[in-house]
Amino acid sequence: MFVGFISLGLPDGLLGVAWPSIAARHGVGLDALGYLLAASSVGFLAVSVLSGRLLAFLGVGMLLASCCVATALSLIGLALAPVWWMLLPLALLLGAGGGAIDAGLNNYAAATTSPRVLTWLHACYGLGATAGPALMTTLLSRKHPWQWGYLIVGGGQLALALCFVLTRGRWAAAGSAEAHDVQSQVTLRATLGLPAVWLSVALFALYTGLEVSAGQWTYTLFTVGRGIEPVAAGQWVGFYWAGLTVGRVVAGAVAGRLTPRTLLWLGSGGAVAGAALLGLVTTPWASVTGMVLMGTALAPIFPALIGTTVERVGRLHAGNAIGLQVASANLGAAMIPWGVGWAVTTLSVTTIGPAIVVVALAYLALFVVAMRVRSA
């Protein structure tokens, strides 16, 4: 499971640093990033809602293997595609592969592991997302084409697929006894009738919209909008993903001492403070400090929200709700960065910073409502 989440983070980390080069290669505007993320979101949504049933039907090992093959083919295709429009179906395939892994493993882990392991699972996503910018920044600084990064990660995904196939028996032994726990016992329509589900869905969309906007747009803000040297800007983006990783490792270590509710409050407040630093203060020290603070503060939020799904919606609806939450998270990860891109095209690149602050404040407001509803 840990390796599967590392593989999820790698492509996300690559894209933020590579995007200005990809846009220049295919002759599209910077705002076209939103279309690429939207295509990925369509594929993600198509499979994530059914993740529990896919997991029970294929088994964890074969699900991971097949999805790694899909992501490998899409990454290699993204590197080799000669024209812009071909990137859109490839992004859709990438999203479908990632959606099955993300929602399926979240469902499986929530049913079979502790909050500490669940938090560390998401730390592995941050590990992959940290390695992505580091790899792409190194390649670009040495004058290598951005395509190399996608080919390297695509090859690694094929190797992972082989590993998962070879170990599928071990997954089956662990997963068969718990298969009933990761399948929903009620209809999706019944789950959608719960107001608490819709509140959670909106909260996940805003959270991931904030996380992805900070990870994908800040490199462009620093280099194009503020004139920061590209290598330094790439390192700052890496610090953001590193903060996300380290924060989740620490959150897992203190999971027995701090309640998920406490972690959620600390993370939400810190994320807004970090967003204000990087978005509203243009000095280099504020930018890098804001990136580190924001990444670290955001770290415990997603796994804590996943782990407390049962508390919000009840055990019978948890399987459906987790799939809906992860699907909504991916939708937010596509639509909110697209909105930031629209602001860039309509106004200027410097609007990226204030836009991130607006999203952070919107998330905090909805989070406060969600906490009050839970208290009531």
Secondary structure per residue as TSV (DSSP state, phi and psi in degrees):
chain	resnum	aa	ss	phi	psi
A	1	M	-	360.0	-41.0
A	2	F	H	-60.9	-46.8
A	3	V	H	-64.2	-36.3
A	4	G	H	-61.5	-39.0
A	5	F	H	-76.3	-29.0
A	6	I	H	-61.1	-42.0
A	7	S	H	-66.4	-26.8
A	8	L	H	-69.1	-38.8
A	9	G	H	-76.3	-28.3
A	10	L	H	-57.0	-51.6
A	11	P	H	-62.6	-37.1
A	12	D	H	-63.2	-39.9
A	13	G	H	-68.2	-33.2
A	14	L	H	-65.7	-43.0
A	15	L	H	-63.6	-42.5
A	16	G	H	-58.5	-42.5
A	17	V	H	-78.5	-35.5
A	18	A	H	-79.5	-18.2
A	19	W	H	-57.9	-46.7
A	20	P	H	-56.6	-36.9
A	21	S	H	-70.7	-39.6
A	22	I	H	-63.9	-44.0
A	23	A	H	-62.1	-42.1
A	24	A	H	-66.7	-38.7
A	25	R	H	-61.8	-39.4
A	26	H	H	-102.3	4.3
A	27	G	T	67.0	38.7
A	28	V	-	-118.6	162.3
A	29	G	-	-75.2	163.8
A	30	L	G	-62.5	-28.4
A	31	D	G	-69.1	-13.6
A	32	A	G	-65.1	-13.1
A	33	L	H	-56.0	-35.4
A	34	G	H	-61.5	-37.8
A	35	Y	H	-67.6	-38.2
A	36	L	H	-65.6	-43.1
A	37	L	H	-68.3	-34.4
A	38	A	H	-65.8	-40.3
A	39	A	H	-62.6	-42.4
A	40	S	H	-62.3	-37.3
A	41	S	H	-64.8	-37.4
A	42	V	H	-60.6	-46.5
A	43	G	H	-63.8	-39.6
A	44	F	H	-62.9	-47.4
A	45	L	H	-63.8	-32.6
A	46	A	H	-64.4	-26.8
A	47	V	H	-115.0	-23.7
A	48	S	H	-68.1	-35.4
A	49	V	T	-64.6	-30.2
A	50	L	T	-96.9	15.7
A	51	S	H	-61.1	-38.4
A	52	G	H	-61.0	-42.7
A	53	R	H	-71.4	-37.6
A	54	L	H	-61.8	-40.8
A	55	L	H	-63.7	-43.5
A	56	A	H	-69.6	-33.3
A	57	F	H	-76.5	-46.4
A	58	L	H	-89.7	-27.1
A	59	G	-	86.9	154.4
A	60	V	H	-62.8	-46.1
A	61	G	H	-61.1	-47.8
A	62	M	H	-72.3	-31.0
A	63	L	H	-63.2	-46.4
A	64	L	H	-62.6	-42.3
A	65	A	H	-63.6	-48.7
A	66	S	H	-65.8	-37.1
A	67	C	H	-71.3	-34.2
A	68	C	H	-64.7	-37.8
A	69	V	H	-62.9	-43.3
A	70	A	H	-62.5	-44.4
A	71	T	H	-69.1	-35.2
A	72	A	H	-62.4	-47.0
A	73	L	H	-62.4	-38.6
A	74	S	H	-69.4	-40.9
A	75	L	H	-64.9	-44.0
A	76	I	H	-64.5	-39.8
A	77	G	H	-63.6	-39.5
A	78	L	H	-60.8	-35.2
A	79	A	H	-72.7	-32.7
A	80	L	H	-100.2	-10.9
A	81	A	-	-60.9	129.1
A	82	P	S	-82.5	-21.7
A	83	V	S	-131.7	158.1
A	84	W	G	-60.1	-47.1
A	85	W	G	-60.4	-26.1
A	86	M	G	-69.1	-21.7
A	87	L	H	-68.3	-26.2
A	88	L	H	-68.4	-51.1
A	89	P	H	-65.5	-30.2
A	90	L	H	-67.6	-38.4
A	91	A	H	-65.4	-35.5
A	92	L	H	-61.7	-43.8
A	93	L	H	-64.5	-39.4
A	94	L	H	-62.2	-42.0
A	95	G	H	-65.2	-39.3
A	96	A	H	-62.7	-44.8
A	97	G	H	-63.6	-44.7
A	98	G	H	-67.0	-35.0
A	99	G	H	-64.0	-42.2
A	100	A	H	-65.8	-40.6
A	101	I	H	-67.5	-47.1
A	102	D	H	-63.3	-58.7
A	103	A	H	-67.3	-40.5
A	104	G	H	-63.1	-45.6
A	105	L	H	-72.4	-33.9
A	106	N	H	-62.4	-43.9
A	107	N	H	-61.5	-49.4
A	108	Y	H	-62.6	-44.8
A	109	A	H	-68.8	-38.6
A	110	A	H	-63.1	-31.3
A	111	A	H	-85.2	-24.5
A	112	T	H	-121.5	-6.6
A	113	T	S	-126.5	176.4
A	114	S	-	-89.2	165.1
A	115	P	H	-57.0	-34.1
A	116	R	H	-64.0	-47.0
A	117	V	H	-65.9	-38.5
A	118	L	H	-61.8	-41.0
A	119	T	H	-66.1	-42.2
A	120	W	H	-67.2	-30.3
A	121	L	H	-58.9	-44.6
A	122	H	H	-73.4	-24.2
A	123	A	H	-63.0	-32.9
A	124	C	H	-67.0	-32.5
A	125	Y	H	-59.6	-45.5
A	126	G	H	-62.9	-33.5
A	127	L	H	-62.1	-45.7
A	128	G	H	-65.4	-41.1
A	129	A	H	-68.4	-26.5
A	130	T	H	-74.6	-39.9
A	131	A	H	-67.7	-31.2
A	132	G	H	-60.0	-55.6
A	133	P	H	-60.9	-36.8
A	134	A	H	-62.8	-43.6
A	135	L	H	-63.7	-48.6
A	136	M	H	-67.9	-39.1
A	137	T	H	-63.1	-41.7
A	138	T	H	-61.8	-44.5
A	139	L	H	-63.9	-46.5
A	140	L	H	-67.6	-37.6
A	141	S	H	-66.9	-23.9
A	142	R	T	-97.3	15.7
A	143	K	T	67.8	22.2
A	144	H	-	-86.3	151.1
A	145	P	-	-68.2	150.2
A	146	W	T	-61.7	-25.8
A	147	Q	H	-58.8	-29.7
A	148	W	H	-58.7	-39.8
A	149	G	H	-61.1	-42.3
A	150	Y	H	-69.4	-36.6
A	151	L	H	-67.2	-39.4
A	152	I	H	-64.5	-47.3
A	153	V	H	-68.6	-36.8
A	154	G	H	-61.4	-42.2
A	155	G	H	-63.5	-38.6
A	156	G	H	-63.7	-35.3
A	157	Q	H	-65.1	-37.5
A	158	L	H	-64.5	-40.0
A	159	A	H	-64.1	-39.5
A	160	L	H	-64.3	-40.3
A	161	A	H	-58.1	-42.7
A	162	L	H	-62.8	-41.1
A	163	C	H	-62.2	-41.5
A	164	F	H	-68.1	-35.7
A	165	V	H	-65.1	-43.9
A	166	L	H	-67.2	-24.0
A	167	T	T	-107.1	15.9
A	168	R	H	-62.4	-28.4
A	169	G	H	-64.8	-37.5
A	170	R	H	-67.2	-39.7
A	171	W	H	-63.2	-42.0
A	172	A	H	-63.3	-38.3
A	173	A	H	-64.2	-37.6
A	174	A	H	-82.6	-33.7
A	175	G	H	-83.8	-28.4
A	176	S	G	-63.8	-38.6
A	177	A	G	-69.2	-23.2
A	178	E	G	-106.8	6.6
A	179	A	G	-58.4	-36.9
A	180	H	G	-67.7	-23.4
A	181	D	G	-76.8	-23.4
A	182	V	G	-101.1	3.3
A	183	Q	S	-103.2	139.4
A	184	S	-	-72.8	143.2
A	185	Q	S	-97.9	-1.1
A	186	V	S	-129.3	167.1
A	187	T	-	-74.7	155.5
A	188	L	H	-63.0	-35.3
A	189	R	H	-62.5	-40.1
A	190	A	H	-64.8	-40.1
A	191	T	H	-64.5	-40.9
A	192	L	H	-65.4	-15.0
A	193	G	T	-79.9	-4.2
A	194	L	-	-91.0	122.3
A	195	P	H	-58.0	-35.0
A	196	A	H	-62.1	-31.5
A	197	V	H	-66.6	-44.6
A	198	W	H	-65.4	-36.1
A	199	L	H	-64.5	-42.6
A	200	S	H	-64.7	-40.7
A	201	V	H	-59.6	-45.9
A	202	A	H	-65.4	-38.2
A	203	L	H	-64.6	-43.1
A	204	F	H	-64.4	-38.6
A	205	A	H	-62.6	-44.4
A	206	L	H	-68.7	-39.7
A	207	Y	H	-60.3	-53.5
A	208	T	H	-70.1	-30.5
A	209	G	H	-60.1	-39.8
A	210	L	H	-68.2	-47.2
A	211	E	H	-60.8	-46.0
A	212	V	H	-73.0	-39.0
A	213	S	H	-59.7	-42.8
A	214	A	H	-65.9	-39.1
A	215	G	H	-74.7	-32.3
A	216	Q	H	-98.2	-29.3
A	217	W	H	-100.4	-18.1
A	218	T	H	-69.9	-30.3
A	219	Y	H	-60.7	-43.5
A	220	T	H	-65.2	-41.4
A	221	L	I	-59.4	-46.4
A	222	F	I	-68.0	-45.7
A	223	T	I	-80.0	-49.0
A	224	V	I	-84.5	-40.7
A	225	G	I	-85.5	-31.4
A	226	R	S	-120.9	1.3
A	227	G	-	71.2	24.7
A	228	I	-	-75.0	142.4
A	229	E	-	-61.2	135.4
A	230	P	H	-55.6	-40.6
A	231	V	H	-63.3	-43.2
A	232	A	H	-64.3	-41.9
A	233	A	H	-62.6	-41.3
A	234	G	H	-63.1	-37.8
A	235	Q	H	-66.4	-37.7
A	236	W	H	-65.1	-40.3
A	237	V	H	-63.4	-39.2
A	238	G	H	-61.8	-37.4
A	239	F	H	-62.5	-36.8
A	240	Y	H	-61.2	-50.8
A	241	W	H	-67.6	-33.2
A	242	A	H	-65.0	-39.6
A	243	G	H	-61.3	-38.7
A	244	L	H	-62.5	-39.8
A	245	T	H	-70.0	-52.4
A	246	V	H	-62.7	-39.4
A	247	G	H	-60.4	-38.2
A	248	R	H	-74.0	-33.6
A	249	V	H	-63.4	-45.7
A	250	V	H	-65.3	-42.4
A	251	A	H	-61.1	-38.4
A	252	G	H	-65.3	-36.9
A	253	A	H	-68.5	-31.8
A	254	V	T	-101.3	12.0
A	255	A	T	-59.3	-29.4
A	256	G	T	-81.4	-12.0
A	257	R	T	-104.6	-33.2
A	258	L	S	-113.0	135.9
A	259	T	-	-72.8	155.6
A	260	P	H	-55.0	-35.4
A	261	R	H	-62.2	-42.7
A	262	T	H	-64.1	-44.1
A	263	L	H	-60.8	-38.3
A	264	L	H	-65.2	-42.3
A	265	W	H	-65.7	-45.8
A	266	L	H	-62.3	-44.6
A	267	G	H	-65.6	-41.7
A	268	S	H	-65.9	-43.9
A	269	G	H	-65.2	-42.5
A	270	G	H	-65.5	-35.6
A	271	A	H	-64.0	-40.3
A	272	V	H	-67.0	-40.0
A	273	A	H	-63.2	-43.3
A	274	G	H	-64.8	-40.8
A	275	A	H	-61.9	-39.7
A	276	A	H	-64.5	-39.7
A	277	L	H	-64.0	-51.7
A	278	L	H	-76.1	-26.4
A	279	G	H	-89.2	-29.5
A	280	L	H	-111.9	-18.0
A	281	V	-	-110.9	120.5
A	282	T	-	-90.4	-2.5
A	283	T	S	-71.9	149.8
A	284	P	H	-57.4	-41.6
A	285	W	H	-62.4	-37.6
A	286	A	H	-70.0	-36.9
A	287	S	H	-63.8	-48.8
A	288	V	H	-71.3	-37.2
A	289	T	H	-64.9	-42.0
A	290	G	H	-62.8	-38.8
A	291	M	H	-64.2	-45.5
A	292	V	H	-65.8	-45.4
A	293	L	H	-64.3	-42.9
A	294	M	H	-65.5	-45.2
A	295	G	H	-60.8	-43.9
A	296	T	H	-66.4	-39.9
A	297	A	H	-71.3	-37.0
A	298	L	H	-69.4	-20.8
A	299	A	T	-50.7	-51.3
A	300	P	T	-82.4	-8.0
A	301	I	H	-67.0	-54.2
A	302	F	H	-59.9	-52.7
A	303	P	H	-64.0	-33.2
A	304	A	H	-68.0	-38.5
A	305	L	H	-67.1	-39.5
A	306	I	H	-63.5	-47.1
A	307	G	H	-65.9	-23.3
A	308	T	T	-101.3	14.3
A	309	T	H	-59.3	-42.0
A	310	V	H	-59.4	-38.4
A	311	E	H	-64.2	-34.1
A	312	R	H	-82.8	-37.5
A	313	V	H	-120.8	-9.4
A	314	G	-	92.0	154.8
A	315	R	H	-65.4	-36.4
A	316	L	H	-62.9	-33.6
A	317	H	H	-96.7	-3.9
A	318	A	H	-62.3	-41.2
A	319	G	H	-60.3	-49.4
A	320	N	H	-63.1	-43.2
A	321	A	H	-62.9	-40.2
A	322	I	H	-63.7	-42.5
A	323	G	H	-60.9	-42.9
A	324	L	H	-66.0	-39.6
A	325	Q	H	-64.1	-44.7
A	326	V	H	-66.5	-39.0
A	327	A	H	-63.6	-43.1
A	328	S	H	-64.6	-37.6
A	329	A	H	-59.8	-42.6
A	330	N	H	-69.3	-35.6
A	331	L	H	-62.8	-43.7
A	332	G	H	-63.7	-35.6
A	333	A	H	-66.7	-21.1
A	334	A	H	-94.4	-47.5
A	335	M	H	-74.9	-39.9
A	336	I	H	-69.3	-45.6
A	337	P	H	-60.8	-32.9
A	338	W	H	-62.1	-40.7
A	339	G	H	-63.0	-38.6
A	340	V	H	-63.1	-40.7
A	341	G	H	-62.8	-38.3
A	342	W	H	-61.7	-41.0
A	343	A	H	-64.1	-37.9
A	344	V	H	-61.7	-45.7
A	345	T	H	-69.3	-40.6
A	346	T	H	-75.1	-38.9
A	347	L	T	-110.7	-87.8
A	348	S	-	-164.7	169.5
A	349	V	G	-62.7	-29.6
A	350	T	G	-67.8	-12.1
A	351	T	G	-75.3	-9.2
A	352	I	H	-58.0	-45.0
A	353	G	H	-59.9	-56.6
A	354	P	H	-59.6	-34.4
A	355	A	H	-62.6	-40.7
A	356	I	H	-63.4	-38.3
A	357	V	H	-63.8	-42.2
A	358	V	H	-61.2	-44.6
A	359	V	H	-64.0	-40.8
A	360	A	H	-61.9	-41.9
A	361	L	H	-67.7	-38.4
A	362	A	H	-64.0	-42.1
A	363	Y	H	-60.6	-46.8
A	364	L	H	-61.2	-40.6
A	365	A	H	-62.5	-44.8
A	366	L	H	-68.5	-34.7
A	367	F	H	-63.4	-42.2
A	368	V	H	-61.2	-42.0
A	369	V	H	-61.4	-44.9
A	370	A	H	-61.7	-41.1
A	371	M	H	-66.7	-35.7
A	372	R	H	-69.0	-38.7
A	373	V	H	-62.9	-42.0
A	374	R	H	-64.1	-38.9
A	375	S	H	-64.6	-41.6
A	376	A	-	-63.6	360.0
